[in-house]
Amino acid sequence: MAYTLILTEKPSAALRIAEALGEGKIQEVKRSGAAYYKIKRKGKDIVIVPAVGHLFLLSQDSESNHWTYPVFSVKWQPTYLDKNNSWAKKYFQNIQFLKKGAEEFISATDYDIEGSVIAYNIFRFILGVKNGKRMKFSTLTKPDIVDAYENASQKLDFPQIEAGLARHQLDWYFGINVTRAITLALEHVGGYWTLSTGRVQGPVLKIFADREKDIRDFIPVPFWQLQLSGLIKDKKITALHIKHEFWKKEEATDALENCKNKDGIVEDVEKKQSLLNPPLPFDLTTLQRESYNLFGYSPKQTLDIAQSLYEQASISYPRTASQKLPAKIGYKTILSMLAQQKDYAALAGSLLARKNLKPREGSKTDTAHPSIFPTGVKPQKLNSVQKKLYDLIVKRFLSVFGEPAEREMTKAVIAAGKEKFVAHGVVTLEEGWIKFYRPYSRFKEEALPEIKKGDKVSIKGIDLLEKETQPPARLTQASILKEMDKLNLGTKATRAQILQTLYDRGYIKEKSIVVTELGEAVSAALDKYCPEITSVDLTRRFEEEMQAIETQGAKKEDIISEAEAELTKILQRFKYSEKNIGEEIYRAIINFEKTQHTIGACKCGGELKVIHSKRTKKRFIGCSNYPKCHYSYPLPQHGQMTVHTKTCNKCGLFLVTIKQAGRRPWNYCIRCSYENQQDNKDNSTGLKTPEKPAKGGK
C-alpha cells in the first residue's frame, strides 16, 4: 500500500500533526521504543514519523584516531554511532523501515536552518531521495498545520539547506581544528585539560576577557556631592547640587559653606509630559534577555521552556529574529481564545472592545517566522517555570496592542544662598500599555510634593557625600546576548549553547560573569599568537556570507574554500607558536585547578581538596596532609560540582555548587552539612551525602 510519508523533527510534533490532519482514528505504531502514526485524510494514506533532532552529524572522513590539524576532510555519519547518542538509533531505524511503500515525501521539521538540514540529511541518506515537499508553519495549532499541509511547497527549501550545510561545515572546521590545536599545544608541554574554542566561542570569550581586564585595571576617582534635605509645606524633599559632582573636595566644602544657615526658595519648576510607547514583540533574543532579568533563567533554560510551550501549541515558534506580528495570525481570534482563560479574560476583553487592533512592531524581520506570540491554546499541566514564561509571553503580546503610556517629569530648582539644588520627580499620568504588561512593567514612581515657584523650603540639612567612580559593570547573560546580537555573533538559536559551553569549560562563572584564570589565559594566548581566532570581524564576515547563501544565492562551495584557506594560514602561525601557547595556558591551569579543587583550610593546617579516588571511582573532600590527617567529607556523586566564590558564614570554607539534571543548582557547605548530619544521625547506617541544601550554606 503506497502512502505519503511526513517527517517531523520531534515525536511531540508528529503527534500534533497526526491529530490535526487525521480524519477518523489515529493509529499509533511502536517499533523498538519509537512510534509513528498512521492516518487517513481525504481517502489518502499518510504516515507521520518523527526524528529526534539531528540523526546525522559531521565527523572526520578518516579511520585514523590520531589527532592532527588542519583537517578538512569531513563526512556525515549517523548520530547513533557515538555511544553517547545510541538512543537515536531507534528513530533512525523507524524511518528506514518506513522507506518502503512511501511514494511521496514531505518535510514538516521546524522551518529554520537546523530543521531544514535535519530533513535534508534524512531524505538523502535514509530515504534515498533528493527532494520532496515542504510544510511551513509557525505554530502547531490545527489551522496552521492544515494550511501548511494543503499549501506545501513542491520542493525542499534549498537556500536554507545550503546555508545550514555551510554553517555546520564551518563550525566543524573551526571547532575541531582550533580545539585540537590548543589541546595538543597543552599536551606537548605536559598538561591536560578539556579545552575548546570555535568560530564564535573565541570572539565571545575575548569580549568577556576584555571586560575583565577593564574592571581589573580600573582606577576609581573620588568625587563629592551635596545633598539637601528639607520640607515644603511639611512634605519631605531631597535635592542634589546642580553641579552634581565635585571633583575637588575644596570646591564642595566651599559650596557647603555658602549654604550654611540659609533658607531655601523654589526658583523654578519645570514639568514635561512624554509618551512612552508599548514594548516591541518578542524575538528570541529579547525574550531570553527579559526572562533572565525578571526570573534569572539562563538563555538556554528560556529556550528549552519556550520550546516546550511551542510543542504544546500554546506559543508560536520561538527561534525567530522577527519583531513583526502580521495580521494573518488573527489578532481577534487569539484574543478571543485568551479571553477564555481566567488570568487574561479582562485584559483580552478590553482589547477586543476596540474597533481597531494594531500592534507596535519593530524593524527586525525573519524570513521564516513572525515574532513570538501566544496562540490562544490553553497550555496544560505547566510547571512553575513554564507558567512564568507563558505569562510573560501573553502579557507582552497584549501590551503591544496598548496605547502609549503618559509620564510626567518634574524638575524643581531650589536656591540656598548662592548655591542651587535640583529635585526630580516622575509619575505616570495614563498607564496605557503598562496595565497589560504588569507586573513586568517596572518604572520608577517618585512624586515631588505640590510645588511652585516662590515656595519656601525649610532646609533640615545639607550632607557632603564622598563617592568614587565605579568600574564597568560585569556582563550578564542578558547583556552579552544583546552584544552578540549587535555584533552578529552566532545565531538566535546557537547563542544560548555557546554561553553554556563557556560555562562548562570553566572559562566563565557566576551570573554577573567573571572570567576565570583559565578563560583569560586561553583568550590571551589566542589573541596574542592567532588574533583571527578571537576576531569579531572574521566571525561576522562569515556570518554575513552564510546569510548571503540563503538570501542572495551565494555559493556554499566558495565560502567553504575561503574558510579552508583562512584556517590554513591561521593554523600555520599557531604551530609556529605552539610551545608558547601551551606554556601560557599550562601555567594558568595549574592555578585554576587549585582554585577549582580547594575549598579551604583543614583544621590541621592542610588544604581541603576535591579528590577523585582511582580505586572506588568516587569523589570526596580530603586533606592534603593525608595520611597524617584523615579528615574527609563526602560529596554528591552525581552532577557537576564547582567551588563557589562565596564562603560559609559559620566556618569560612568555600561553598560548593552542585548542578544536577532536572534540578536547580544549589550551594552548600561541606563541613557544616556533614557536622549537622552527624549531630542529627539517629541510626548506625552511616552518613548520607546531602542531595539538597543543608544548614551552613545558602
N, C-alpha and C positions, 0 to 999 in steps of 0.2 A: 504494500500500500504506500503510495507516494504521499509525501506531506511537505509542508513548509516548516523549516527549522528556524526558530528565532533564538538568537544568542543574547543573554544578558550578562551584566558584569558580576552580579552577586545573586545568591539564592533568594533574598527577600524581594529583589526586583522581579525575578522570574515569577514568583507567586502573584505579585501585584499585577503584572501584565496578563497572566493567565486569568485572573479574576476579572480584569477589565475587558478582555477580548472574548472570553468564553461565553458561548450561548448554550446553556444547559450545564450538565455535570462536568466538573473538572476532575480529571483522573491523575492522581499523583503516583508516579512510578519511582521506586527506590532501587538503586543498584550500588552495593558496597558502601553504603553510608551517604551517598549523594542522591539527589532526586531531580526529576524533570517532570513536566506537566503536559498532558495531552488534552486538547480542547477541540471543539468544532466552532467554526464561525462561517455563517452563510454556506453551510454544507461542506466547507473546506477543512481538511485535517491539518492541525497545527500542533507542533511540539515546541515547547519553550524550555530551554536548557540553560542553566547558569554556569558561568566560570566562577572563579573566586579571586578576582583581581588578575594580575599578570600570571599566565600559565607558561610564559617563556621569558627568560632573562638573558642578557648578553654575558658571554664568557669568552675567555681566550681560546682562539682556534688553534690549540696545540695540545699535545698529550703530555708535554713536559711540565713537571711540577716545580721546576727551578725558577726562582724569581729573578727576573731581569727587566730592564727597561731601556729604551721605549719599546712598547708593543702596540701594534695597530691592527693585528690580525684577530678579528672577533667573529663570533657566530652566535646565533640564537639557539638556546637549548632549553628543554623542559625545566620548569622551576623545580619539579619534584626530585630531580637528580641531586639537588642539595638536600642532605639528610635532615636539615632543619626545616625544610619545606615539603617533606614527604606527604603531608596531608593533602597537597594539591593533586596527587596522582588520581584520586577517585573522580575528581571533576574532569580531569584530562581524559580518563577512560570513558566517562559518561558521554562526553561529546564525540569521542572517537566511535563509540558504539552506535550513536545516532546518525553517523555519516551515511550509512547505507539506508537507502529509502528516501533520503531528502532530495527534493527536486528544486527547491527554492530556498535561498539563504538570506536571512535578514539580521542585520546588526542592530541590537537595541541596548548596547552598552552606553555608559554615560557619554553624552555628546560633548566631549572635550578631547584634548590631545591624548591623554592617557587612555581614555576609553576607546578611542579610535585605534590606537596601537594594539591594545588588548585584542580587539575584534579582528584586526587585520592579520595578526600572527596566528590566531586560532583558525581563521579562514584558510590561510595558505599552508600552514604546517600540519593541521589536524584534518580539516575538511577537504583540503586539496583543491580549493577554488581561489581564484584571484579577485573575484568581485562579488557583489551582492547588493541587496537593497539596504537603505539606512533609515531607521526611525530616529526622529529628532524630537525630544521633549524636554521640558524644564521642570515638570512636576510628575509625580507618579499617581496623579488623580485619573479617574476613569476617562473623563472627557479628553484630557491631554494625550493619554495613551491611545485611545481610539483614533483621534485625529492624526497622531504620529504614524499609526499603522496604515490608515487609509490614504495618507498622503506621503508615504515613504518615498524618498528619492530612489531613483533606479540604479544608482551606483554608490559605492562607498565614498566617504569624504576624504579623498586622496590628498588635498592640500594639508589637512590636519594630520593625516597619517605620515606624510613625508616630513613635516615639521617635527612630529613626535619621534620618528626614527632617527632624525638628525640629532635631536636633543639627547636621546638615550646614548647614541654613539659618542657624542662629545663629552657627556658626563662620564661615560665609562673611560674614555681616553684620559681625561684629566684626573679623575678619581683614582684609577688603578695606577697610572704611571707615576703621578706625583706622590701618592701614598707609598708605593713601593720604594721610590727614591728616598724619602725621608726615613722610612723604616730601615732600609738597608744601610743608609748613612749612619744611623744609630747603632745597628748591629756591628758594623765594621769597626766601631770604637769600643765595643764590648758592652753595649747597653741593650735593653729591651723594654719596650712599652708599646701598647696598642695605639698607634698613631694613624691619623688620616688627614687628608685635606682634599680639596677639589676645586672645581671651576668657580663655585660660588662660596664654598666654605672659606677659602683663603681670603678673599676680599672682606667678607663679613667679620672674620676673626681680626683682621687688621683694623677695621673700624672700632672694634672693642678695645684692641690694644692701644690704638692712638688715644682713645678717650681715657684709658687707664693712665697713660703717660701724662696727659694733660692734667689729670686730677693729682697725680703724684708730684708733678713739677710746679703745681700752683702755689704761689706765694700770696697769702692773704694780705690785704691792705686795710689798715684801720680807718674808720671814719666815725663821725659823730652826728647824732640827730637831736633836735629839740622837740619834745612832745608836750603840748599844752593840754591840761585837763581843766575843765570848767563847767559852769552851769549857765544855761539860758532859760529863764523862766522856770527854774527848778528842774530843768531837764539836763542830763549829762551830755557833754560834747567833748570830743577829743580831736585834736588837730596837730599836724606836723608843720614845722617851719617850712616856709615856701621854698627855701633853698634845698630842702630835703636832706642832702648830705653835705657835711662839712669835712673837708679833707685835712684841715689843720685844726687841732683842738683849741688853739687860742682864739680862732675865729668863732668857734662855737661858744666858748666861755664869754667872749665879748658880747655876742648876741644875747646870751643869757642875762648878762648884767643889764643890758638895755631894757629887758622885760621886767626886772625885779620891781615888785610893789606897784605894778602898773595895772590899770583896769583895761579890759578888752572891749572892743566895739566891733560889730559886724560892718565891715567896709563895703562888701559887695556879695551878692547872691546871684548865682547863675544856674538856671535849670535848662536841661536839654532832654527832649524826648527822642528816642530812637526805636526803630523797628528791628526785631530780631527774627530772622527768617527760620522756618522749620528746618530740621536737620535733613541731610540727604539720605536716600535709601541706602541700605547696607550693601556694599560689596563684601567679599570675604575678608579682605584686609581690615576694613573699618569695623566689621563685626568682631574680628579677633581682638582688635585694639580695645574696643568698647567692653568686650567681655572680660578682658584682662584687667582693665581699670576698675570695673564695677565689682567683679566676682573673684578676681585673681586666677581665672582659668588660663592655662598656657595656650598659645596658639594651636598646638596640636590637639589639646583637650577640647578646645572650642570646635575645631573642625570635626573631630570624632562625634561630638554631641550633635552638631548640625547635620552630619551625615545620617545619624540615627533618626533624626526628625524627618529628614527627606525620605528615608526608606519607609517611614510611616505615612508618607504622602501629606504630612502636615505643613511642610515648608517646601519652597522651590529648591532647585539645585544650588548647593552652597558654593561650589568652586567657580565663582564668577567674578569678573572685574568690573561689571556694569553698575552704574548708578541710575539706570533707566527703569521706569515702570510703564511699559506700553499699555495702551488702553485695551488691547486684545486679551489681557489676562482677566478682564472682567471685574472692575472695581466693585460694582454693586453686588455682584454675585458673592465675591469674597466677603464683603462687609455684612451681607445678609447672613452668611453662614457663621461669621464671627459673632453676630448679634444673638445667635442661638447658644453661645457659650456664656455662662453666667458672669464670668470675670470681665467680659468685654461687651456685654449687652448694651449698657448705657452709652459707652463711648462710640461703639459702632452705630448705634441707633441715631445719635446726634449727627453723625456724618451722613447717614442715609437720608436724613431730613433735608439736606441741602439740594438745591437744583443742579448745581454743577460740582463735579468731583475732579479736581485737577491736582495731581501730586507735584511736589517740588522735586526736581531731578537734578543730578549732577552732570558733568561733562564726560565722565568716563563711560566707555561703551565696551561691550563684549559681543563678538560676532555670534557666539553660540547661545548665550543665555541673558535674560534680564537680571536685575538686581534680586537680592534675596527677599522673599515675601511669604507671608502665611497663605496657605491655600484655602483656609476656612475649614478644612477637615480636622475635626477634633482629635488630638492625639490620645492614645490610650496608655494607661499604666506608666506614666512618666515617673522617673526618679527625681530627686530634688534638684540635681544639676540640669537635667533636661527641662524641668519646669521653669527654672530661672531663664535659660536661654530662649525657650519658646516664648515666654512672656516678654522678654526684651525684643525679640523679632516682631511680635504682634504690635507692641507699643510703638516701635519705630515706624512700622507700616502705617498705623493710624495717624501718627504725628505728622507724616509728610503731607497729609491732606489738610492739616490745620492752618488756621490763619496766623500771620506773623504775630509774635508777642510784642507788646509795647512796654518799654522800660524807660524810667526817668532817672537821670543822673543829676545830682545837686552838688554844686561847688560853692562853698562859703569861705570868704577871705576875712580873717579876724586880725585886727590890728591890736598889738600890745606894745605901747610905746613906739619905738622906731621900727620894731620888727613885725613881720606879717606871718600868719599861720593859715594853713588851708585844711578845711574839713571836707570830706567827700561822703556822699550818701548815694545809694542806688536802690530803687524799688521797682516792682513790677506793677504796672497800671492795668494792663489787659493780658491775661495768661495766653490766649490764643492756643497755639500748638502745645504749650508746656503741659496743659492738663492731660493731654493724650499720652505724654511720654513720662508722666510721673510713675514711679519715684526716681527715674533715671535722669530727669532734667534737674540738674543741680546748679542753682545760681545764688550768688551772694545777695542777701537782702539786708541792707543796712540803712535804715531810715534816720535822717537827721531830725532834730526837734523842729517844730514850726519856727521858721527863722526868716527875718527880713533885714534889709539894710537899716543900719542905725540901732539895732538891738544891742543892749549891753550884755557883756559876758563877764560873769564873776569867775575870775581865774583862781583855781584852787591849788595849782602847782604847775611848774614847768620843769620837766626832767631832762637831764643831759644823758642821752643813751649812747653808750660806746659799743660799736659793732665792727664787723670786718667783712670784706668781700668774701663770697663763697666760691669754691671750685666749681667747675662744670658739673652738672647733675649726671649721675650714673644713668646709663641707658637701661631701659626695662625691655621686657619682651614686647610691650606695646610700642615704645618709641623706636626700637630697631626695625620693627615691621614697617613703620612709616618711612624710615630711612631707606630700607631695601626697596620699597615701592617707588620712592622718589628716584633712586639711582638705577632702577630697572635691574635689580639683582634677584635672580630666581624668578619663579612664577607664583601666582596666587596659591597654587596647590602645593608647592615644594618648600616654601619659606619656613613653615612650621617644623618640618622634618630637619631642615638644615640647622635651625636653632637647637633642636633636640639632640642632634649629633654632636654639636659643640659642647653641650652639657655632658653627654655620655662619654666623650673623650677626655673629660676633665679639663678642657680648655677654659671654660667659664663656670661660674657658680653663683648662687643666690638670685633672688628676684630682682633687686637692684644690682645689675650684673657686674660682677667682679671678674676680671681676667686672672686666672691662676698663673703661677710662675711658669708652669709648663706651656700654657697658652701663649704667654708673652714670648717665651723662648722660640717656639715654633714659628710664630708670626715674625719675630725679629730676624731669625735666621733666613727664612724665605725672602723677606723683604730686602735683606742685605745682599744676598747672593743671587736670587732669582726674583726680582721685583714684579715680573709679569704675572707670577702665580698669585700675588696678592693685589693685582691691579684691578681697580674698579672699571677702568676704561676698556681693558681687554675683555672682561666678562660681559660688560654692557654691549660691546660691539658684536660679540657672538649672539647675545640675546636678540639684538635687532636683526641680525642676519637670519636667525631661525624664524623670527616673526615674518620676515620677508618671504620665506618659503610658503607660508600659509596665506599671506595677503597679496604678494606681488609676483608669485610664480618663480622665485629664485630656486636654483638647483641645489638639491641636497648634496650632491657629489662635490660641487665646487666648495661648499663650506667645510665639508669633511676634509678635503685635500688641504685647504688653508689651515685647518686646525692641526693636521699632522705635521705640516711644515713648521708651524709656530711652536708646537710642543717639542719637536726635534731640536730646534735651536735652544729652547729653554733648558731641556734636559742635558744637552751637551755642556752648557755652562754649569749646570747643577753637578755633574760628575766631576768637573774640574775642581769644584769647591766642596766635594762630598765630605772630606775629613773634617774641615772646619765646621760645616753644618752639623755633622754628627756630634762633634765635641761640645758645641754650644748647647745643643738640645740635651745631651747626656748630663751636663753639669746641672741643668735645671731639673732634670728628672730625679737626680739624687736628692735634692732639697724638697722637691714636690712630693716624692714618695714618703719622705719623713713626715711632712705635714699631713699627708693623706692617711697615714697609718698610725700616728701618735696622738693619743687623747690626753696626755698629761703626765704628771709625776706620780710614781708609785710611792707608797708610804715608806719604802726602804730607801728612796732616793733615786731609784732607776726610772726608766721610762715605760709607761704602759702602751703597748703597741698591738695592732691587729696582726694576728698570726694565723697562717693557714697551715694546718697540720698535714704533712705528707702521708702520715700513717692513717689517720681517720678521715682525711679529706674534709675536715670541718674547720670552721674559723672560730676564733675566740680572742679575748684580750689577755695578753700575758706580759710579764715583766722582762725588761732587757737584762736584768741581773740573774735570770734563771741559769743554773739550778740553785744558786744561793737563795734566791727569793722565789717562792711558789705562788705568789698572788696571781690569780687569774679570774676572769669573769666570762660568762657565756655570751654569745651573740645569736640573734636570729639567723638561721641557716639559709633562709630564702630571701631574695630581694637584693637590690643594690644598696650598698652601705657606703656612706661618706661621713667624714668627720666635719662637724659643723663649726662655724667660726665663733658661735656663742658658747659660753661656759656655764656650767651648773652654778646656780647662786648659793648652793649649800656646800659643795666640796671643791669646786673650781675646775673639775675636769671638763674638757670639751664635750659637748653633746654629740651624739651620734644620730645621723639621719638615715632612716630605713625607708626604701621605696619598694613596694610590692605590687604586682599586677592587680588591678581592680580595686586598689585601696589608696586612700590619700596618704602621702608621706607623713611621717611623724618623727619628732625629735625626742630623745630621752637620754638620761644619764646612766651610764653603765654601772657605776659604783653604787649610786643611791637606789637604783632599781633593784640591784642584787641584794643590798642590805635590807631594803624594805621587804623583799620576798622572804629573806631569811628570818626576819622578825615575825612574819605572819605565817610561816610554814607550820602546818599542823599535822604533818604525817612524815613518814620516812621515805617517801618516794623520790626525794631529791628535788633539785631546783628546776623549774620550768622557765625557759627563756621567755621574757615578755613579748607578746605579739601586738601590743598596743602601748601607748604612752604610759609610763609609770611615774610615780612620785619622784620629784627631784629634777625633772626636766619638762619644759613646756614648749 
